[in-house]
Amino acid sequence: MVKPSAALFASLSASSLPSNPLCPAVHHTMSLYVFLFFCLVSMLAIQTISCTKWCLGLLIVDLKALIVHPK
C-alpha cells in the first residue's frame, strides 16, 4: 500500500489556489489600505517622538531654572 506524502498534498493544494486575486481592483484597494496604514503608523511614531523631545526640552529648562535659582 502506497501512502502519498505530505509534500504531494501541499503541492496539489497550492496549485489549486489562484496566484493573484480574482479582481485586480480589490488587490489594488487592499494594497492602498496597507500602504496608508503604514503611513499613518509612521506619522504617529514621528509625532510621538517629536512630542517626547519637546516635553523633555521643557523639563530640562525647568530643571536648569531650579538649579540656578533654588527656592
C-alpha positions as CSV (number, residue, x, y, z in Angstrom):
1,M,0.0,0.0,0.0
2,V,1.5,3.3,-1.1
3,K,0.8,6.4,1.1
4,P,1.0,9.8,-0.5
5,S,3.4,12.2,1.2
6,A,2.5,15.5,2.7
7,A,4.5,17.3,0.0
8,L,2.2,15.9,-2.6
9,F,-0.8,17.2,-0.8
10,A,0.8,20.5,-0.3
11,S,1.7,20.9,-3.9
12,L,-1.8,19.9,-5.0
13,S,-3.5,22.4,-2.6
14,A,-1.1,25.1,-3.6
15,S,-1.7,24.7,-7.3
16,S,-5.4,25.0,-6.7
17,L,-5.1,28.4,-5.2
18,P,-5.1,31.4,-7.6
19,S,-1.8,33.3,-7.7
20,N,-3.5,36.7,-8.0
21,P,-6.7,37.8,-6.5
22,L,-9.7,37.3,-8.8
23,C,-10.4,41.0,-9.1
24,P,-7.4,43.3,-9.6
25,A,-9.3,46.3,-8.3
26,V,-9.7,44.5,-4.9
27,H,-6.0,43.8,-4.9
28,H,-5.2,47.4,-5.7
29,T,-7.6,48.7,-3.0
30,M,-6.1,46.4,-0.3
31,S,-2.6,47.4,-1.3
32,L,-3.6,51.0,-0.9
33,Y,-5.1,50.4,2.5
34,V,-2.0,48.6,3.7
35,F,0.2,51.5,2.4
36,L,-2.0,54.1,4.1
37,F,-1.9,52.1,7.3
38,F,1.9,52.1,7.4
39,C,2.0,55.8,6.5
40,L,-0.4,56.5,9.4
41,V,1.7,54.4,11.8
42,S,4.9,56.0,10.8
43,M,3.4,59.5,11.1
44,L,2.1,58.7,14.6
45,A,5.6,57.4,15.6
46,I,7.3,60.6,14.4
47,Q,4.7,62.7,16.1
48,T,5.2,60.8,19.4
49,I,9.0,61.2,19.2
50,S,8.7,64.9,18.4
51,C,6.3,65.4,21.4
52,T,8.6,63.5,23.7
53,K,11.6,65.6,22.7
54,W,9.6,68.8,23.2
55,C,8.4,67.7,26.6
56,L,11.9,66.7,27.7
57,G,13.2,70.0,26.5
58,L,10.8,71.9,28.7
59,L,11.6,69.6,31.6
60,I,15.4,70.3,31.2
61,V,14.7,74.1,31.0
62,D,12.7,73.8,34.2
63,L,15.4,71.8,35.9
64,K,18.1,74.3,34.9
65,A,16.0,77.1,36.3
66,L,15.6,75.3,39.6
67,I,19.4,74.6,39.8
68,V,20.3,78.2,39.0
69,H,17.7,79.8,41.2
70,P,16.8,77.4,44.1
71,K,13.9,78.4,46.2
